[in-house]
Amino acid sequence: MAEDLGNKTEDPTAKRLSDAREKGQIAKSVDLTGALDMIGAAALIWLFGTTVVAGLAEVMRGLLADNAPSGWLDAESAPLLFGWALARGFAVVWPMMAIMFGVVLAVQLQQVGFLFTTKPLEPKFDKLNPFTGFGKLFNVKSAVKTVLNIVKLAGVSAVVFAFTSVHMHEIARLPRLELPVAQKMIFVLLLKLLCWLLAMMLVIGVADYFYQLFQHKKDLKMTKQEVKDERKMSEGDIEMRAKRLRMGREMITQQLKSAVPKADVIVTNPTHYAVALRYDPATGAAPVVLAKGADYVALRIREIAAASGVPIMEKPTLARALYNTVPVGREVPTQFYEAVAELLAYVYRIAGKAEQARAKAQTVLEESTDSDIEPVASSR
């Protein structure tokens, strides 16, 4: 059992993952980021390369043809010429740079999401320990990284070899072609090779991304004891929570036992809400909410009211409205006067009939008792 508590066999909890993220420990594939960035750059060059090259050539022609604002290049005009060329060149390339920045940002957000933390920049003096650094060179993670780098290099080499084998006839013809035709063929071959390499980099990047997810989750695995300790820290001890819950319910019950019997009527939802109302005609004030509650508290209010003989009326709309808007100890607002007045009038009417019935029963009982006594007296 002790060995089980010491082994990291449990998946990381949400809190552990959140804490690791705040520290900058996230699953991120540098290979996938580089592959997507390269694909984005290649696409932008394909779409805007001609325009950018033409714009930069125009800037160069302006310098060489003496079209710059300062005339001939000398020691005094060099800064002005440099600023002019830089401004013209930036005006040409900034749209492509902005799009490329958006591509890089999208790639980062796709893997990491929005995260800003300075934890990785904080100095850690244990990293300066030569023995610790030497140990990191010879561990399982470093060995796996080395093997993966060898596999990547082998994969790229295999792609270049396969491409050369497929296009060997075209490459062999290059020396016999005219210069413009040879230049065009070289451009096409390089473009195809770039596509092959980018496809290979993308496959490697996707594989590396899933491996980084697996490794990140593995690094954050927890022992059974760590899971228990975290649960105690975040939720508190189960027994203490149960004890606090029992004490809270007892306090609520005591408060209800003193307030609910004083009420004139209990308005219910009928099961989810309960509101205890009291009206004192002598004060001339509006009815007051003595107690209210939902679910468990509502159940206790109904139980205490039933034991105390307080009438319970089902008025779902009124019960919900009073529960949501009127605090305990406050008078009922004017918008509820009519509904509460009708309810209290009905309760008083029922209570009055019951009182009349009790009085009549008492009278009948007394009369029957007197008639039973007279014959006995006469017989004597």
C-alpha positions as CSV (number, residue, x, y, z in Angstrom):
1,M,0.0,0.0,0.0
2,A,2.9,2.4,0.8
3,E,4.4,1.6,-2.5
4,D,1.2,2.5,-4.3
5,L,1.1,5.8,-2.5
6,G,4.6,6.6,-3.7
7,N,4.1,5.8,-7.4
8,K,2.8,8.4,-9.7
9,T,-0.1,6.4,-11.2
10,E,-2.9,9.0,-11.0
11,D,-3.8,11.4,-13.8
12,P,-3.2,15.1,-13.0
13,T,-6.1,16.9,-11.6
14,A,-7.6,20.1,-13.0
15,K,-5.9,22.1,-10.3
16,R,-2.5,20.6,-11.0
17,L,-2.8,21.3,-14.7
18,S,-3.9,24.9,-14.0
19,D,-0.9,25.4,-11.6
20,A,1.5,24.0,-14.2
21,R,0.0,26.3,-16.9
22,E,0.5,29.4,-14.6
23,K,4.2,28.3,-14.3
24,G,4.5,28.1,-18.1
25,Q,4.6,24.3,-18.1
26,I,2.5,23.5,-21.2
27,A,2.4,20.9,-24.0
28,K,3.9,22.6,-27.0
29,S,5.6,21.2,-30.1
30,V,8.4,23.3,-31.5
31,D,8.4,21.1,-34.7
32,L,4.7,21.7,-35.4
33,T,5.1,25.4,-34.8
34,G,8.1,25.6,-37.2
35,A,6.3,23.5,-39.8
36,L,3.1,25.6,-39.8
37,D,5.2,28.8,-39.8
38,M,7.2,27.5,-42.8
39,I,4.1,26.6,-44.6
40,G,2.6,30.0,-44.0
41,A,5.8,31.7,-45.1
42,A,5.9,29.6,-48.3
43,A,2.3,30.4,-49.1
44,L,2.9,34.2,-48.6
45,I,6.0,34.1,-50.7
46,W,4.0,32.3,-53.4
47,L,1.2,34.8,-53.3
48,F,3.1,38.1,-52.7
49,G,6.7,37.2,-53.6
50,T,6.6,38.7,-57.1
51,T,5.1,42.0,-55.8
52,V,7.6,42.3,-52.9
53,V,10.6,41.6,-55.2
54,A,9.3,44.1,-57.7
55,G,8.8,46.8,-55.0
56,L,12.3,46.2,-53.5
57,A,13.8,46.3,-57.0
58,E,12.1,49.7,-57.6
59,V,13.7,51.0,-54.4
60,M,17.1,49.7,-55.5
61,R,16.7,51.3,-58.9
62,G,15.8,54.6,-57.2
63,L,19.1,54.5,-55.3
64,L,21.2,53.5,-58.3
65,A,19.5,56.0,-60.7
66,D,20.0,58.9,-58.4
67,N,16.2,59.2,-57.8
68,A,16.7,59.4,-54.0
69,P,15.9,62.8,-52.4
70,S,19.5,63.5,-51.3
71,G,21.3,62.9,-54.7
72,W,24.7,61.3,-54.8
73,L,25.8,59.1,-51.9
74,D,28.4,60.7,-49.7
75,A,29.2,60.9,-45.9
76,E,26.6,63.6,-45.3
77,S,23.7,62.1,-47.3
78,A,24.2,58.5,-46.2
79,P,21.9,58.7,-43.2
80,L,19.2,60.3,-45.2
81,L,19.5,57.8,-48.0
82,F,19.5,54.9,-45.6
83,G,16.3,56.3,-43.9
84,W,14.6,56.8,-47.3
85,A,15.5,53.3,-48.5
86,L,14.4,51.7,-45.2
87,A,11.0,53.6,-45.3
88,R,10.4,52.6,-48.9
89,G,11.4,49.0,-48.3
90,F,9.2,48.7,-45.2
91,A,6.2,50.1,-47.1
92,V,6.7,47.3,-49.6
93,V,7.1,44.4,-47.1
94,W,4.9,45.4,-44.2
95,P,1.7,43.8,-45.5
96,M,3.4,40.4,-45.9
97,M,5.1,40.8,-42.5
98,A,1.7,41.6,-40.8
99,I,0.1,38.6,-42.3
100,M,3.0,36.4,-41.3
101,F,2.8,37.8,-37.7
102,G,-0.9,36.8,-37.7
103,V,-0.1,33.3,-38.9
104,V,2.6,32.8,-36.2
105,L,0.2,34.2,-33.5
106,A,-2.6,31.9,-34.7
107,V,-0.3,28.9,-34.6
108,Q,0.8,29.8,-31.0
109,L,-2.8,30.3,-29.8
110,Q,-3.8,27.0,-31.4
111,Q,-1.4,25.1,-29.2
112,V,-1.1,27.2,-26.1
113,G,-4.1,29.5,-26.0
114,F,-3.8,33.0,-24.4
115,L,-1.2,32.8,-21.7
116,F,1.0,35.5,-20.2
117,T,3.3,34.5,-17.3
118,T,6.7,35.6,-16.1
119,K,7.4,32.4,-14.1
120,P,9.8,30.9,-16.7
121,L,11.9,34.1,-16.6
122,E,12.4,34.0,-12.9
123,P,16.0,33.0,-11.9
124,K,16.4,29.5,-10.5
125,F,19.8,29.0,-8.9
126,D,19.4,25.2,-8.9
127,K,19.9,25.3,-12.7
128,L,23.4,26.6,-12.1
129,N,24.3,23.4,-10.3
130,P,26.7,21.6,-12.7
131,F,25.8,18.2,-11.2
132,T,22.1,18.8,-11.9
133,G,22.8,19.9,-15.5
134,F,25.1,17.0,-16.1
135,G,22.4,14.6,-14.9
136,K,19.9,16.1,-17.3
137,L,22.2,15.2,-20.2
138,F,21.9,11.5,-19.4
139,N,18.3,10.8,-18.6
140,V,15.4,9.1,-20.4
141,K,13.9,12.4,-21.7
142,S,17.2,13.5,-23.2
143,A,17.7,10.0,-24.8
144,V,14.2,10.1,-26.3
145,K,14.8,13.7,-27.7
146,T,18.1,12.5,-29.2
147,V,16.4,9.6,-30.9
148,L,13.7,11.8,-32.2
149,N,16.2,14.2,-33.7
150,I,17.9,11.3,-35.4
151,V,14.6,10.2,-36.8
152,K,13.8,13.7,-38.1
153,L,17.2,13.9,-39.8
154,A,16.7,10.5,-41.3
155,G,13.2,11.4,-42.5
156,V,14.4,14.6,-44.1
157,S,17.3,12.8,-45.7
158,A,15.0,10.1,-47.0
159,V,12.7,12.7,-48.5
160,V,15.6,14.4,-50.3
161,F,16.9,11.1,-51.6
162,A,13.4,10.0,-52.8
163,F,12.9,13.4,-54.5
164,T,16.3,13.1,-56.2
165,S,15.5,9.6,-57.4
166,V,12.2,10.5,-58.8
167,H,13.5,13.6,-60.7
168,M,16.9,12.3,-61.6
169,H,16.2,12.5,-65.4
170,E,15.2,16.1,-65.1
171,I,18.3,17.0,-63.0
172,A,20.6,15.2,-65.5
173,R,19.1,17.3,-68.4
174,L,20.0,20.6,-66.7
175,P,23.5,21.0,-68.2
176,R,22.2,20.6,-71.7
177,L,19.4,23.2,-71.4
178,E,19.5,26.9,-72.2
179,L,20.0,29.2,-69.2
180,P,16.4,30.6,-69.1
181,V,14.9,27.1,-69.4
182,A,17.3,25.7,-66.9
183,Q,16.5,28.5,-64.4
184,K,12.8,27.8,-64.7
185,M,13.3,24.0,-64.2
186,I,15.5,24.6,-61.2
187,F,12.8,26.9,-59.7
188,V,10.1,24.3,-60.3
189,L,12.3,21.5,-58.8
190,L,13.1,23.5,-55.8
191,L,9.4,24.4,-55.3
192,K,8.5,20.7,-55.5
193,L,11.3,19.8,-53.0
194,L,10.1,22.5,-50.7
195,C,6.5,21.0,-50.8
196,W,7.9,17.5,-50.0
197,L,9.9,18.8,-47.1
198,L,7.1,20.9,-45.7
199,A,4.8,17.9,-45.9
200,M,7.4,15.8,-44.1
201,M,7.9,18.6,-41.4
202,L,4.1,18.7,-40.9
203,V,3.9,15.0,-40.3
204,I,6.8,15.1,-37.9
205,G,5.2,18.2,-36.2
206,V,1.8,16.5,-35.7
207,A,3.5,13.4,-34.3
208,D,5.7,15.5,-32.0
209,Y,2.6,17.5,-30.8
210,F,0.8,14.3,-29.6
211,Y,4.0,13.1,-28.0
212,Q,4.4,16.4,-26.1
213,L,0.8,16.0,-24.9
214,F,1.5,12.5,-23.7
215,Q,4.8,13.5,-22.1
216,H,3.3,16.6,-20.4
217,K,0.5,14.5,-18.9
218,K,3.0,11.9,-17.8
219,D,5.3,14.5,-16.1
220,L,2.4,15.9,-14.1
221,K,1.1,12.5,-12.9
222,M,0.4,12.4,-9.2
223,T,0.7,9.8,-6.4
224,K,-2.5,8.7,-4.6
225,Q,-1.3,10.6,-1.5
226,E,-0.9,13.8,-3.5
227,V,-4.4,13.5,-4.8
228,K,-5.7,13.0,-1.3
229,D,-3.7,15.9,0.0
230,E,-4.9,18.2,-2.8
231,R,-8.5,17.2,-2.2
232,K,-8.2,18.0,1.5
233,M,-6.6,21.4,0.7
234,S,-9.2,22.4,-1.8
235,E,-12.3,20.9,-0.3
236,G,-11.4,20.4,3.3
237,D,-11.6,17.3,5.4
238,I,-14.8,15.3,4.6
239,E,-15.6,14.8,8.3
240,M,-15.1,18.5,9.1
241,R,-17.3,19.5,6.1
242,A,-20.0,17.1,7.3
243,K,-19.7,18.5,10.9
244,R,-19.9,22.1,9.6
245,L,-22.9,21.2,7.5
246,R,-24.7,19.6,10.5
247,M,-24.0,22.6,12.7
248,G,-25.3,25.0,10.0
249,R,-28.5,23.0,9.6
250,E,-29.0,22.9,13.4
251,M,-28.6,26.6,13.6
252,I,-31.1,27.1,10.8
253,T,-33.6,24.7,12.4
254,Q,-33.4,26.6,15.7
255,Q,-34.0,29.9,14.0
256,L,-36.9,28.4,12.1
257,K,-38.4,26.9,15.3
258,S,-38.6,30.3,16.9
259,A,-39.9,32.2,13.8
260,V,-42.3,29.9,11.9
261,P,-44.8,29.3,14.8
262,K,-45.3,33.0,15.0
263,A,-46.4,33.2,11.3
264,D,-50.0,33.5,10.1
265,V,-49.5,31.6,6.9
266,I,-46.8,29.7,5.0
267,V,-46.7,30.3,1.2
268,T,-45.1,27.5,-0.8
269,N,-44.0,26.7,-4.3
270,P,-45.1,23.9,-3.2
271,T,-41.8,22.0,-2.7
272,H,-38.9,24.2,-3.7
273,Y,-39.7,27.5,-1.9
274,A,-41.5,28.4,1.4
275,V,-42.1,31.9,2.9
276,A,-43.5,32.5,6.4
277,L,-45.7,35.7,6.6
278,R,-47.0,37.4,9.7
279,Y,-49.5,40.3,9.8
280,D,-50.2,42.4,13.0
281,P,-53.2,44.6,12.5
282,A,-52.4,46.5,15.7
283,T,-49.3,48.0,14.3
284,G,-50.9,49.0,11.0
285,A,-47.7,47.9,9.1
286,A,-47.6,45.7,6.1
287,P,-47.1,41.9,6.5
288,V,-43.5,40.8,7.4
289,V,-41.5,37.9,6.1
290,L,-40.4,36.0,9.2
291,A,-38.6,33.2,7.4
292,K,-37.9,31.9,4.0
293,G,-36.0,29.1,2.4
294,A,-35.5,26.8,-0.6
295,D,-35.3,23.0,-0.9
296,Y,-34.1,21.7,2.5
297,V,-34.9,24.8,4.4
298,A,-38.3,25.0,2.7
299,L,-39.0,21.4,3.9
300,R,-38.1,22.3,7.5
301,I,-40.4,25.3,7.3
302,R,-43.3,23.2,6.2
303,E,-42.6,20.5,8.9
304,I,-42.4,23.1,11.7
305,A,-45.5,24.9,10.4
306,A,-47.5,21.6,10.3
307,A,-46.4,20.7,13.8
308,S,-47.3,24.3,15.0
309,G,-50.7,24.4,13.3
310,V,-49.7,27.2,10.9
311,P,-51.7,27.1,7.7
312,I,-49.7,26.2,4.5
313,M,-51.0,27.6,1.2
314,E,-49.7,26.7,-2.2
315,K,-49.1,29.8,-4.3
316,P,-46.1,29.1,-6.6
317,T,-45.9,32.5,-8.3
318,L,-46.2,34.5,-5.1
319,A,-43.8,32.2,-3.2
320,R,-41.1,32.5,-5.8
321,A,-41.6,36.3,-6.0
322,L,-41.4,36.8,-2.3
323,Y,-38.4,34.5,-1.9
324,N,-36.4,36.3,-4.6
325,T,-37.3,39.9,-3.7
326,V,-38.0,40.2,0.0
327,P,-35.3,39.7,2.7
328,V,-36.1,38.1,6.0
329,G,-37.5,40.7,8.5
330,R,-38.6,43.1,5.8
331,E,-42.2,44.2,5.0
332,V,-43.9,43.0,1.8
333,P,-43.6,45.5,-1.0
334,T,-46.6,47.3,-2.3
335,Q,-46.8,45.2,-5.5
336,F,-47.6,42.2,-3.4
337,Y,-50.3,43.8,-1.1
338,E,-53.3,42.6,-3.0
339,A,-52.1,38.9,-3.4
340,V,-51.0,38.8,0.3
341,A,-54.2,40.4,1.5
342,E,-56.4,37.9,-0.3
343,L,-54.3,35.1,1.1
344,L,-54.5,36.4,4.6
345,A,-58.2,37.0,4.3
346,Y,-58.8,33.5,3.2
347,V,-56.7,32.1,6.1
348,Y,-58.5,34.3,8.6
349,R,-61.9,33.2,7.2
350,I,-61.0,29.5,7.4
351,A,-59.6,30.1,10.9
352,G,-62.8,31.9,11.9
353,K,-65.0,29.1,10.7
354,A,-62.9,26.6,12.6
355,E,-63.3,28.8,15.8
356,Q,-67.0,28.9,15.3
357,A,-67.1,25.2,14.8
358,R,-65.2,24.6,18.0
359,A,-67.4,27.0,19.9
360,K,-70.5,25.3,18.6
361,A,-69.1,21.9,19.6
362,Q,-68.3,23.2,23.0
363,T,-71.9,24.5,23.4
364,V,-73.4,21.2,22.3
365,L,-71.1,19.3,24.7
366,E,-72.1,21.5,27.6
367,E,-75.9,21.2,26.9
368,S,-75.6,17.4,26.6
369,T,-73.8,17.3,29.9
370,D,-76.5,19.3,31.7
371,S,-79.3,17.0,30.3
372,D,-77.5,14.0,31.6
373,I,-77.2,15.4,35.1
374,E,-81.0,16.3,35.6
375,P,-82.4,12.8,35.5
376,V,-79.9,11.7,38.1
377,A,-80.9,14.5,40.4
378,S,-84.7,13.8,40.0
379,S,-84.2,10.1,40.7
380,R,-82.8,11.0,44.0
